[in-house]
């Protein structure tokens, strides 16, 4: 979470908040214009930029201090919850100075008497002819990724008998490997879509337009290809972790390294994008397509007159949707539902972390309860019963929850697949219940509760 948050905040800061605004293509999502760069206008915009950049700098420092401080918060559950909330809040708060700057820039345009022109600039000489995507490289990356998934699947099916084999048949290995390679299948259509974006017209010189769009698409193409190969390498690393290790720690290390490398690649892409725009914004003969009013807060595109669904972002990486497009409206609703759902999921996880598990024996039924009755084990179905110390168990989560106060779901335990756990890891003791169809490992919240339950069942 720390590796995700800190680089993301830094990258957002340098991409969104211009230092030398005269060399930037846009100022808070508003097209930079010749009228801004001289006399009183330049002084006015200097003030706008200085004020909102200062706000953003203060926010950045606060977020970095909090991100570092959360490393010392006791308890993994509280730490994870805190980082998740910080990232949600940070992404919102970080955009506030940008949105305010966008509003002030639009107001100042009106003061200068700049009226939006209903003009779409097109360079017919270069239209549809500027592409930079290395198609063989990105397709090869997808093919290699699927080969890694195929090997993981064959290992899960024991067709390739490699490694310790404790996860075979769980499909945990192939599932996690595929989740990494899945990014390539998201990247592939995005890369082709961006490569086919309408070429931007910045000059009356077609050669300048062609060079600018080719360089911009080439930078994005390199970034997409690099990320695809990083995904493949991390998927391969995850495969080796599952074949030759039992520890979740190594999986977390792989994910941590992956996030660091991805953030490094993103920072390189952002640096190249800024340098490219600074180079071409200095061209003397250039055209400005005044569509600023169609960009709400400088971030969200809403243009009923534009038939395109996808457009290039004003700030950040890749593209965004036209929210006025019929499909764009549907996508906007879906994205809103996903955001609400993720917040509800965060609340649910917080409730799990704050609610102790309960295991009780009543009416000849063992009931495992946390927020709801999750497992009900009739006494008549129990074939065998034993009790022991948790240190005797080697468990790997396949599907479920692993928190400081609760481990529940489907686990591989001591090489046995498909076991159901309902434990408080702090209890230190467990009860193993074997039925005809299922093996359960349960506990109370303390060793004493667990031993007392065992005596009742015995």
C-alpha positions as CSV (number, residue, x, y, z in Angstrom):
1,X,0.0,0.0,0.0
2,X,2.9,2.4,0.8
3,X,4.5,1.5,-2.5
4,X,1.3,2.2,-4.3
5,X,0.4,5.4,-2.5
6,X,3.7,7.4,-2.4
7,X,4.8,7.1,-6.1
8,X,1.2,7.6,-7.3
9,X,0.9,10.9,-5.3
10,X,4.3,12.1,-6.6
11,X,3.5,11.3,-10.3
12,X,0.1,13.0,-10.0
13,X,1.8,16.1,-8.5
14,X,4.3,16.5,-11.3
15,X,1.9,15.8,-14.1
16,X,-1.0,17.9,-12.8
17,X,0.7,21.0,-11.4
18,X,2.9,22.9,-13.8
19,X,6.1,24.5,-12.5
20,X,7.0,26.5,-15.6
21,X,3.5,26.9,-17.0
22,X,4.6,28.8,-20.1
23,X,6.3,25.6,-21.3
24,X,3.3,23.4,-20.6
25,X,0.7,22.4,-23.2
26,X,-2.2,23.0,-20.7
27,X,-2.7,24.8,-17.5
28,X,-5.0,22.9,-15.1
29,X,-6.7,21.3,-18.1
30,X,-7.1,24.6,-20.0
31,X,-5.2,24.9,-23.3
32,X,-2.2,27.2,-23.1
33,X,-2.6,30.1,-25.4
34,X,-0.4,32.9,-26.8
35,X,-2.7,35.5,-25.1
36,X,-1.7,34.1,-21.7
37,X,2.1,34.6,-22.0
38,X,2.5,38.4,-22.2
39,X,2.0,41.4,-20.0
40,X,-0.7,41.5,-17.4
41,X,-2.1,38.2,-18.4
42,X,1.2,36.4,-17.6
43,X,1.3,38.1,-14.2
44,X,-2.3,37.0,-13.5
45,X,-1.7,33.4,-14.5
46,X,1.6,33.4,-12.5
47,X,-0.6,34.2,-9.4
48,X,-3.2,31.5,-10.2
49,X,-0.5,28.9,-10.7
50,X,1.5,29.9,-7.7
51,X,-1.6,29.8,-5.4
52,X,-2.9,26.4,-6.5
53,X,0.5,24.8,-6.8
54,X,1.2,25.9,-3.2
55,X,-2.1,24.2,-2.2
56,X,-1.1,21.0,-4.0
57,X,2.4,21.1,-2.4
58,X,0.9,21.3,1.1
59,X,-1.5,18.4,0.3
60,X,1.4,16.4,-1.1
61,X,3.5,16.9,2.0
62,X,0.6,16.0,4.3
63,X,-0.1,12.8,2.3
64,X,3.5,11.7,2.2
65,X,3.9,12.3,6.0
66,X,0.7,10.4,6.7
67,X,1.7,7.6,4.3
68,X,5.0,7.2,6.2
69,X,3.4,7.5,9.6
70,X,1.0,4.7,8.8
71,X,3.9,2.3,8.5
72,X,4.2,2.5,12.3
73,X,0.5,1.9,13.0
74,X,0.1,-1.3,15.1
75,X,-1.9,-4.2,13.6
76,X,-2.1,-5.2,10.0
77,X,-5.9,-4.8,9.7
78,X,-5.8,-1.3,11.0
79,X,-2.8,-0.4,8.8
80,X,-4.4,-1.8,5.6
81,X,-7.7,0.0,6.3
82,X,-5.9,3.2,7.0
83,X,-3.9,3.1,3.8
84,X,-7.0,2.3,1.7
85,X,-8.9,5.2,3.2
86,X,-5.9,7.5,2.7
87,X,-5.6,6.5,-1.0
88,X,-9.4,7.2,-1.5
89,X,-9.2,10.5,0.3
90,X,-5.9,11.4,-1.4
91,X,-7.1,10.9,-4.9
92,X,-10.1,13.2,-4.2
93,X,-8.2,15.9,-2.3
94,X,-5.3,16.0,-4.7
95,X,-7.7,17.1,-7.5
96,X,-9.2,20.0,-5.6
97,X,-6.5,22.6,-6.4
98,X,-6.5,21.4,-10.0
99,X,-10.3,21.8,-10.3
100,X,-10.1,25.3,-8.6
101,X,-7.3,26.3,-11.0
102,X,-9.4,25.0,-14.0
103,X,-12.3,27.2,-12.9
104,X,-10.2,30.3,-12.5
105,X,-8.5,29.8,-15.8
106,X,-11.9,29.5,-17.6
107,X,-13.0,32.7,-15.8
108,X,-9.9,34.5,-16.9
109,X,-10.4,33.5,-20.5
110,X,-13.8,35.2,-20.4
111,X,-12.2,38.3,-18.9
112,X,-9.8,38.3,-21.9
113,X,-12.8,38.0,-24.2
114,X,-11.7,34.6,-25.5
115,X,-14.9,32.9,-26.7
116,X,-14.9,29.1,-27.4
117,X,-14.7,28.5,-31.2
118,X,-16.8,25.8,-32.6
119,X,-13.9,24.8,-34.8
120,X,-12.4,21.3,-35.3
121,X,-8.9,21.5,-36.7
122,X,-7.9,18.7,-39.0
123,X,-4.6,18.1,-40.9
124,X,-5.8,16.2,-43.9
125,X,-2.2,15.4,-44.9
126,X,-1.5,13.4,-41.8
127,X,-5.1,12.2,-40.9
128,X,-5.1,8.5,-40.2
129,X,-1.5,8.1,-41.3
130,X,0.4,8.6,-38.0
131,X,0.8,5.3,-36.0
132,X,3.6,4.2,-33.7
133,X,2.5,1.0,-32.0
134,X,4.9,-1.9,-32.2
135,X,2.2,-4.4,-32.9
136,X,4.4,-7.6,-33.0
137,X,6.0,-6.7,-29.7
138,X,2.7,-6.2,-27.8
139,X,1.1,-9.2,-29.4
140,X,4.1,-11.3,-28.5
141,X,3.9,-10.2,-24.9
142,X,0.3,-11.4,-24.8
143,X,1.2,-14.8,-26.3
144,X,4.1,-15.3,-23.8
145,X,1.8,-14.3,-21.0
146,X,-0.8,-17.0,-22.0
147,X,2.1,-19.6,-22.2
148,X,3.0,-18.8,-18.5
149,X,-0.7,-19.2,-17.6
150,X,-0.8,-22.5,-19.5
151,X,2.2,-23.8,-17.6
152,X,0.6,-22.8,-14.3
153,X,-2.6,-24.6,-15.2
154,X,-0.7,-27.8,-16.2
155,X,1.1,-27.7,-12.9
156,X,-2.3,-27.3,-11.1
157,X,-3.6,-30.3,-13.0
158,X,-0.4,-32.3,-12.1
159,X,0.3,-32.8,-15.8
160,X,3.6,-31.2,-15.1
161,X,4.7,-32.6,-11.7
162,X,7.0,-29.8,-10.6
163,X,7.6,-28.4,-7.1
164,X,6.1,-29.4,-3.7
165,X,2.6,-29.9,-5.1
166,X,0.8,-28.8,-2.0
167,X,-1.4,-26.4,-4.1
168,X,-2.2,-28.8,-6.9
169,X,-5.9,-29.0,-7.6
170,X,-6.7,-25.8,-5.9
171,X,-6.0,-23.7,-9.0
172,X,-4.7,-21.0,-6.7
173,X,-1.5,-20.8,-8.6
174,X,-3.0,-20.6,-12.1
175,X,-5.6,-18.1,-10.8
176,X,-3.1,-15.6,-9.4
177,X,-0.8,-16.0,-12.5
178,X,-3.7,-15.4,-14.8
179,X,-4.8,-12.3,-12.7
180,X,-1.4,-10.7,-13.5
181,X,-1.4,-11.7,-17.2
182,X,-5.0,-10.4,-17.4
183,X,-3.6,-6.9,-17.4
184,X,-2.1,-7.6,-20.8
185,X,-5.5,-8.2,-22.2
186,X,-6.7,-4.9,-20.8
187,X,-3.6,-3.1,-22.2
188,X,-3.9,-4.6,-25.7
189,X,-7.1,-2.9,-26.8
190,X,-6.1,0.4,-25.0
191,X,-2.8,0.4,-26.9
192,X,-4.6,-0.1,-30.3
193,X,-7.2,2.5,-29.4
194,X,-4.7,5.2,-28.4
195,X,-2.6,4.4,-31.6
196,X,-5.8,5.2,-33.6
197,X,-6.7,8.4,-31.8
198,X,-7.4,11.4,-34.0
199,X,-4.2,13.2,-34.6
200,X,-3.9,16.5,-32.7
201,X,-3.3,19.6,-34.7
202,X,-0.8,22.0,-33.0
203,X,0.7,23.7,-36.0
204,X,-0.1,24.8,-39.6
205,X,3.0,22.8,-40.6
206,X,1.9,19.2,-41.3
207,X,5.4,17.8,-40.6
208,X,5.3,19.3,-37.1
209,X,1.9,17.7,-36.5
210,X,3.1,14.3,-37.8
211,X,6.3,14.4,-35.7
212,X,4.4,15.4,-32.5
213,X,1.7,12.8,-32.8
214,X,4.2,10.1,-33.8
215,X,6.4,10.9,-30.8
216,X,3.4,11.0,-28.4
217,X,2.0,7.7,-29.6
218,X,5.5,6.1,-29.6
219,X,6.0,7.1,-26.0
220,X,2.7,5.5,-25.0
221,X,3.4,2.4,-27.1
222,X,6.7,1.9,-25.4
223,X,5.0,2.3,-22.0
224,X,2.3,-0.3,-22.8
225,X,4.8,-2.8,-24.1
226,X,7.1,-2.4,-21.1
227,X,4.1,-2.9,-18.7
228,X,3.1,-6.0,-20.6
229,X,6.5,-7.6,-20.3
230,X,6.7,-6.6,-16.6
231,X,3.3,-8.4,-16.1
232,X,4.8,-11.5,-17.7
233,X,7.9,-11.5,-15.6
234,X,5.9,-11.0,-12.4
235,X,3.5,-13.8,-13.4
236,X,6.5,-16.1,-14.0
237,X,8.0,-15.1,-10.6
238,X,4.6,-15.9,-9.0
239,X,4.6,-19.3,-10.7
240,X,8.0,-20.1,-9.2
241,X,6.9,-18.9,-5.8
242,X,3.9,-21.3,-5.8
243,X,5.9,-24.3,-7.2
244,X,8.8,-24.1,-4.8
245,X,7.6,-22.2,-1.7
246,X,4.9,-22.5,1.0
247,X,5.1,-18.9,2.3
248,X,2.7,-16.1,1.5
249,X,5.6,-13.7,2.3
250,X,7.3,-14.4,-1.0
251,X,4.0,-13.7,-2.8
252,X,3.8,-10.3,-1.1
253,X,7.5,-9.6,-2.0
254,X,6.7,-10.4,-5.6
255,X,3.7,-8.1,-5.6
256,X,5.7,-5.3,-3.9
257,X,8.5,-5.5,-6.4
258,X,5.9,-5.5,-9.2
259,X,4.3,-2.3,-7.9
260,X,7.7,-0.6,-7.6
261,X,8.7,-1.5,-11.1
262,X,5.3,-0.4,-12.5
263,X,5.5,2.9,-10.7
264,X,9.0,3.4,-12.1
265,X,7.8,2.7,-15.6
266,X,4.9,5.1,-15.1
267,X,7.2,7.8,-13.8
268,X,9.5,7.4,-16.9
269,X,6.4,7.7,-19.1
270,X,5.2,10.8,-17.3
271,X,8.7,12.4,-17.5
272,X,8.9,11.7,-21.3
273,X,5.3,13.1,-21.8
274,X,6.1,16.3,-20.0
275,X,9.4,16.8,-21.9
276,X,7.6,16.1,-25.3
277,X,4.8,18.6,-24.6
278,X,7.4,21.2,-23.4
279,X,9.3,20.8,-26.7
280,X,6.3,21.2,-29.0
281,X,4.5,24.0,-27.0
282,X,7.4,26.3,-28.0
283,X,6.6,26.0,-31.7
284,X,5.9,29.5,-33.1
285,X,3.1,28.6,-35.5
286,X,0.5,26.6,-33.7
287,X,-3.2,26.2,-33.5
288,X,-5.3,25.9,-30.4
289,X,-8.6,24.0,-30.6
290,X,-10.7,25.7,-27.9
291,X,-12.7,22.8,-26.4
292,X,-12.0,23.7,-22.8
293,X,-15.6,24.2,-21.8
294,X,-16.3,20.5,-22.7
295,X,-13.9,19.4,-20.0
296,X,-15.6,19.5,-16.6
297,X,-13.1,20.5,-13.9
298,X,-10.5,19.9,-16.6
299,X,-10.8,16.1,-16.1
300,X,-14.2,14.8,-17.4
301,X,-15.1,15.1,-21.0
302,X,-18.7,15.9,-21.9
303,X,-19.4,16.9,-25.5
304,X,-22.7,15.9,-27.1
305,X,-21.4,17.2,-30.5
306,X,-18.5,14.7,-30.5
307,X,-19.4,11.3,-31.8
308,X,-16.2,9.7,-30.4
309,X,-16.5,7.5,-27.3
310,X,-12.8,7.6,-26.3
311,X,-10.7,10.7,-26.2
312,X,-7.2,11.5,-25.0
313,X,-6.9,12.6,-21.4
314,X,-6.1,16.2,-20.6
315,X,-3.9,15.1,-17.8
316,X,-2.5,11.7,-16.9
317,X,-2.0,8.5,-18.9
318,X,-4.1,7.2,-21.8
319,X,-7.6,8.1,-22.6
320,X,-11.0,8.7,-21.1
321,X,-14.6,8.5,-22.2
322,X,-17.0,11.1,-23.6
323,X,-19.6,11.1,-20.9
324,X,-22.2,12.6,-23.4
325,X,-21.9,9.5,-25.7
326,X,-24.7,7.0,-25.1
327,X,-22.2,4.2,-24.3
328,X,-20.3,6.8,-22.2
329,X,-23.3,7.4,-20.0
330,X,-23.7,3.6,-19.4
331,X,-19.9,3.3,-18.6
332,X,-20.2,6.3,-16.2
333,X,-23.0,4.7,-14.3
334,X,-21.1,1.4,-14.1
335,X,-18.0,3.1,-12.9
336,X,-20.0,5.0,-10.3
337,X,-21.5,1.7,-9.1
338,X,-18.0,0.1,-8.9
339,X,-16.8,3.1,-6.8
340,X,-19.8,2.8,-4.4
341,X,-19.4,-1.0,-4.3
342,X,-15.7,-0.7,-3.4
343,X,-16.5,1.7,-0.6
344,X,-19.2,-0.7,0.7
345,X,-16.6,-3.5,0.5
346,X,-14.2,-1.4,2.5
347,X,-16.8,-0.8,5.2
348,X,-17.5,-4.6,5.2
349,X,-13.9,-5.4,5.6
350,X,-13.7,-2.9,8.5
351,X,-16.6,-4.6,10.2
352,X,-14.9,-8.0,9.8
353,X,-11.8,-6.6,11.4
354,X,-13.8,-5.2,14.3
355,X,-16.1,-8.1,14.9
356,X,-14.8,-11.2,16.9
357,X,-15.6,-14.6,15.7
358,X,-18.1,-16.8,17.6
359,X,-18.1,-20.6,17.7
360,X,-20.9,-22.1,19.8
361,X,-22.4,-25.6,20.3
362,X,-26.2,-25.6,20.6
363,X,-29.0,-28.0,19.7
364,X,-26.4,-30.6,18.6
365,X,-25.0,-28.2,16.0
366,X,-21.6,-26.4,15.9
367,X,-22.3,-22.9,14.7
368,X,-19.5,-20.6,13.3
369,X,-20.7,-17.0,13.4
370,X,-19.3,-13.6,12.4
371,X,-21.8,-11.0,11.2
372,X,-23.9,-14.1,10.2
373,X,-23.9,-17.9,10.6
374,X,-21.3,-19.1,8.2
375,X,-20.8,-22.8,9.0
376,X,-23.3,-25.1,10.6
377,X,-21.9,-28.6,11.4
378,X,-24.4,-31.1,12.8
379,X,-23.0,-33.4,15.5
380,X,-24.5,-36.4,13.7
381,X,-22.3,-35.8,10.7
382,X,-19.0,-35.6,12.6
383,X,-16.7,-38.6,11.8
384,X,-13.7,-37.6,13.9
385,X,-12.4,-34.9,16.2
386,X,-9.0,-33.8,17.4
387,X,-7.4,-30.7,19.0
388,X,-3.9,-29.3,18.7
389,X,-1.7,-26.2,18.6
390,X,-1.9,-23.9,15.5
391,X,1.9,-24.2,15.2
392,X,1.3,-27.7,13.9
393,X,-0.6,-26.4,10.9
394,X,0.8,-25.2,7.5
395,X,-2.1,-23.4,5.9
396,X,-2.3,-21.5,2.6
397,X,-5.4,-19.5,1.7
398,X,-7.2,-20.4,-1.5
399,X,-10.3,-18.2,-1.1
400,X,-11.4,-16.4,1.9
401,X,-10.3,-13.9,4.6
402,X,-6.9,-13.8,6.3
403,X,-6.8,-11.1,9.0
404,X,-5.2,-10.8,12.4
405,X,-8.3,-11.8,14.3
406,X,-9.9,-14.2,11.8
407,X,-8.8,-16.7,9.1
408,X,-11.7,-18.2,7.3
409,X,-12.6,-19.7,4.0
410,X,-11.0,-22.4,1.8
411,X,-7.4,-23.3,2.7
412,X,-4.9,-25.9,1.9
413,X,-3.8,-27.3,5.3
414,X,-0.8,-29.6,5.7
415,X,-1.1,-30.6,2.0
416,X,-4.8,-31.4,2.2
417,X,-6.8,-29.3,-0.3
418,X,-10.3,-27.8,0.2
419,X,-10.3,-27.5,4.0
420,X,-12.6,-24.9,5.6
421,X,-11.0,-22.7,8.3
422,X,-12.7,-20.7,10.9
423,X,-10.0,-19.6,13.3
424,X,-8.7,-16.8,15.4
425,X,-4.9,-17.0,14.7
426,X,-4.3,-15.5,18.1
427,X,-6.0,-18.3,19.9
428,X,-3.1,-20.6,19.4
429,X,-5.3,-23.7,19.4
430,X,-7.5,-25.4,16.9
431,X,-10.2,-28.1,16.6
432,X,-10.2,-30.4,13.6
433,X,-13.6,-31.7,12.6
434,X,-13.9,-34.3,9.9
435,X,-17.3,-35.0,8.3
436,X,-18.1,-37.2,5.3
437,X,-17.8,-34.3,2.8
438,X,-15.6,-31.7,4.5
439,X,-12.7,-31.1,6.9
440,X,-13.0,-28.1,9.2
441,X,-10.4,-26.3,11.4
442,X,-12.1,-24.1,13.9
443,X,-11.3,-22.2,17.2
444,X,-12.7,-19.8,19.7
445,X,-11.1,-16.4,20.3
446,X,-8.8,-17.8,23.0
447,X,-7.1,-21.1,23.8
448,X,-9.4,-21.6,26.8
449,X,-12.6,-21.1,24.7
450,X,-11.2,-23.6,22.1
451,X,-10.3,-26.3,24.7
452,X,-13.7,-25.8,26.4
453,X,-15.5,-26.3,23.1
454,X,-13.5,-29.4,22.3
455,X,-14.4,-30.9,25.7
456,X,-18.1,-30.2,25.0
457,X,-17.9,-31.8,21.5
458,X,-15.9,-34.8,22.8
